[in-house]
Amino acid sequence: MSVSSVSAEGFARESLAVLQDITESARDEVTRAAALIADCVRADGVIQAFGTGHSQAIVLELAGRAGGLVPTNRLSIADLVLYGGDDPSVLDDPLLERKAGVAERIYSLAEPRPQDLFVIISNSGVNSVIVETALRAKERGHRVLAITSVSHTRAVPAGHASGKKLADLADVVLDNRAPRGDAVLELPGGGAVCALSTLTGVMLVQMVVAEASRLLLDVGERPPVYVSANVPGGFEGNLELEKRYAGRIRRTAS
């Protein structure tokens, strides 16, 4: 890649090429992922979505947004404070996601049911809390859908004592096609700028939600989908849909 590629046009060109590749080459994985989500919804399950760092942007794309599925729950390290009673100062630790035991507490606070599906998002797929969440979910009989960079995860060592990575534990892996380190435009003298995983993660999530909705419609079931709260009747209608999952999905101001 030439230095001249470091520009708005260069990023648009590189990212659009990857997005086009995903639409063509990820069809089988998207179909399998959609089946997991449709099966979860039909079984009265909740999609438990978890990620740390910037992967939380993809969690928000799946859990609790307009045009998205209602039975979705956002898991977060902040749950230790919001629901677990920990002092907010615990979140000051930048290495918290690498500490043992955090995932178990997050899982316990969510109180998932056996039919719930875990969607775990991590570009590297190696940090302790990510791998432990996948391990706990599998141990308790949940299906696991992973969104990760296969290129990155193959290029770095495992960060968990088990030697496992997120991709090793998932029933279905969606490759976000981001390179090692995430950034796509190489800088002169080394390094790179402009991360890709958020764009591609959003594409994958929305493709899967669309395909899962089609599967539900094919069997005569209307997907439980949020309407924007900023259209007349949207907020009230959403509250009615949420009643079916009372106590199982969290909706906070943030």
C-alpha positions in Angstrom: 0.0 0.0 0.0 1.4 3.4 -0.9 1.7 6.4 1.3 -0.8 8.2 -0.9 -3.4 5.7 0.3 -3.4 7.5 3.7 -6.4 9.7 2.9 -10.2 9.7 3.1 -10.3 8.2 -0.3 -7.8 5.5 0.6 -9.8 4.5 3.7 -13.0 4.5 1.8 -11.5 2.3 -0.9 -9.9 -0.2 1.5 -12.9 -0.5 3.8 -15.5 -0.8 1.0 -13.5 -3.5 -0.6 -13.5 -5.5 2.6 -17.3 -4.9 3.1 -17.9 -6.1 -0.4 -15.8 -9.2 0.3 -17.9 -9.9 3.4 -21.2 -9.8 1.6 -19.9 -12.4 -0.9 -17.6 -14.7 1.1 -19.3 -14.8 4.6 -22.7 -16.1 3.4 -22.4 -19.6 5.0 -21.2 -18.2 8.3 -23.9 -15.5 8.3 -26.5 -18.2 7.6 -25.3 -20.4 10.4 -25.2 -17.4 12.8 -28.7 -16.3 11.8 -29.9 -19.8 12.6 -28.5 -19.6 16.1 -30.3 -16.3 16.7 -33.6 -17.4 15.2 -33.5 -20.6 17.3 -32.8 -18.5 20.4 -35.7 -16.2 19.7 -38.1 -19.1 19.0 -37.1 -20.8 22.2 -37.9 -17.7 24.2 -34.3 -17.0 24.8 -32.3 -13.8 25.1 -29.2 -12.9 23.1 -26.5 -12.0 25.6 -24.1 -9.7 23.9 -20.6 -9.0 25.4 -17.5 -7.1 24.4 -14.9 -4.8 25.9 -13.2 -1.7 24.7 -14.3 -0.6 21.2 -16.1 -4.0 20.7 -18.8 -2.5 22.9 -19.9 -0.5 19.8 -20.8 -3.8 18.1 -22.7 -4.9 21.3 -24.7 -1.7 21.1 -25.4 -2.4 17.5 -27.1 -5.7 18.5 -28.6 -5.0 21.9 -31.5 -2.5 22.4 -31.4 -0.4 19.3 -34.1 0.7 16.8 -34.6 -1.9 14.1 -33.0 -4.5 16.3 -34.3 -7.5 18.1 -36.0 -7.0 21.5 -34.7 -10.1 23.3 -31.1 -8.8 23.6 -29.1 -8.0 26.6 -25.9 -6.0 26.9 -23.3 -7.4 29.2 -20.5 -5.2 30.3 -17.6 -5.0 32.8 -19.5 -2.0 34.2 -22.1 -4.5 35.4 -19.8 -5.2 38.4 -20.7 -1.7 39.6 -24.2 -1.2 38.1 -25.6 -4.5 39.3 -22.9 -6.1 41.5 -22.4 -3.3 44.0 -18.7 -2.9 43.5 -17.1 0.5 44.1 -16.8 2.5 40.8 -13.1 2.7 41.4 -12.7 -0.9 40.2 -13.3 0.4 36.7 -10.2 2.6 36.9 -8.0 -0.5 36.4 -7.1 -0.6 32.6 -6.2 -4.3 33.0 -9.5 -5.4 34.6 -10.5 -7.3 31.4 -7.4 -9.5 31.9 -8.2 -10.5 35.4 -9.5 -14.0 36.3 -12.9 -14.2 37.9 -14.4 -11.1 36.3 -16.3 -13.1 33.6 -17.9 -15.4 36.2 -19.3 -12.5 38.1 -20.7 -10.9 34.9 -22.3 -14.1 33.9 -23.9 -14.6 37.4 -25.2 -11.1 37.5 -27.0 -11.6 34.1 -28.7 -14.8 35.3 -29.0 -16.2 31.8 -31.4 -19.1 31.0 -30.2 -22.3 29.3 -31.8 -21.3 25.9 -29.9 -17.9 25.9 -27.4 -17.4 23.1 -24.0 -15.7 23.9 -22.7 -13.3 21.2 -19.1 -12.4 22.1 -17.3 -9.7 20.2 -13.5 -9.2 20.4 -11.1 -8.2 17.7 -8.2 -10.1 19.1 -10.2 -12.8 20.9 -7.5 -13.4 23.4 -8.1 -11.3 26.6 -9.0 -13.3 29.7 -12.5 -11.9 30.3 -13.5 -12.6 26.7 -12.2 -16.2 26.8 -13.6 -16.9 30.2 -17.0 -15.7 29.2 -17.0 -18.1 26.3 -15.8 -20.9 28.5 -18.5 -20.3 31.1 -21.2 -20.1 28.5 -20.1 -23.4 26.9 -19.8 -25.1 30.3 -23.4 -24.1 31.0 -24.7 -25.4 27.7 -25.2 -22.1 25.8 -24.4 -21.7 22.1 -21.7 -19.1 21.4 -21.4 -16.9 18.4 -18.1 -15.0 18.0 -17.3 -11.9 16.0 -13.5 -11.6 15.8 -10.6 -11.0 13.5 -9.3 -14.4 12.5 -6.1 -12.7 11.1 -5.4 -11.0 14.4 -6.2 -13.9 16.7 -3.9 -16.2 14.7 -1.0 -13.8 14.9 -0.9 -13.3 18.7 -0.5 -15.7 21.7 -3.4 -16.7 23.9 -3.9 -14.5 26.9 -5.8 -17.1 29.0 -4.3 -19.9 31.1 -6.3 -22.5 29.1 -4.5 -21.6 25.9 -7.8 -21.1 24.3 -9.0 -18.2 22.2 -12.5 -17.0 21.5 -12.6 -18.6 18.0 -11.7 -21.9 19.5 -14.8 -22.0 21.7 -17.5 -20.6 19.4 -20.2 -22.6 17.6 -20.0 -20.1 14.8 -17.2 -17.6 14.0 -17.8 -14.4 12.0 -14.6 -13.0 10.8 -14.6 -9.2 10.7 -11.7 -9.3 8.2 -9.7 -6.7 10.2 -5.9 -7.0 10.0 -3.7 -7.6 13.0 -3.8 -4.4 15.0 -7.1 -3.4 13.3 -5.8 -0.3 11.4 -5.7 -0.6 7.6 -3.7 2.3 6.3 0.0 1.9 6.6 2.1 4.9 7.7 5.6 5.6 6.4 8.1 4.3 8.9 5.8 1.8 10.4 2.4 1.7 12.1 -1.0 2.2 10.6 -4.1 4.4 11.0 -7.9 3.9 10.7 -9.4 0.9 12.4 -11.7 -1.4 10.4 -13.4 -3.7 12.9 -16.3 -1.5 13.8 -17.4 -1.0 10.2 -17.2 -4.7 9.4 -18.7 -5.7 12.7 -21.7 -3.6 12.1 -22.1 -5.1 8.7 -22.0 -8.6 10.0 -24.4 -7.9 12.9 -27.0 -6.4 10.6 -26.6 -9.1 8.0 -27.2 -11.7 10.6 -30.2 -9.9 12.2 -31.7 -9.5 8.7 -31.2 -13.2 7.9 -32.5 -14.3 11.3 -35.6 -12.2 10.7 -36.2 -13.9 7.4 -35.9 -17.3 9.0 -38.5 -16.3 11.6 -40.9 -14.9 8.9 -40.5 -18.1 6.9 -42.0 -20.1 9.8 -44.8 -17.6 10.3 -43.3 -15.7 13.3 -43.0 -12.0 13.4 -39.6 -10.9 14.7 -39.8 -8.9 17.9 -38.2 -5.7 16.7 -37.8 -2.3 18.3 -39.3 0.8 16.7 -37.5 4.1 17.2 -38.6 5.7 20.4 -38.5 9.0 18.5 -41.5 8.2 16.4 -45.1 8.6 17.7 -46.0 5.5 19.7 -42.6 3.9 19.4 -41.6 4.2 23.1 -44.9 2.8 24.3 -44.9 0.0 21.8 -41.4 -1.0 22.8 -42.4 -1.2 26.4 -45.1 -3.7 25.5 -42.7 -5.9 23.6 -40.2 -5.8 26.5 -42.8 -7.1 29.0 -42.3 -10.6 27.6 -38.7 -10.5 28.7 -39.2 -8.6 32.0 -36.2 -9.1 34.4 -34.1 -10.6 31.6 -33.1 -7.6 29.5 -31.5 -4.4 30.9 -32.2 -1.0 29.4 -30.4 1.9 31.0 -29.9 5.5 30.0 -26.5 4.7 28.5 
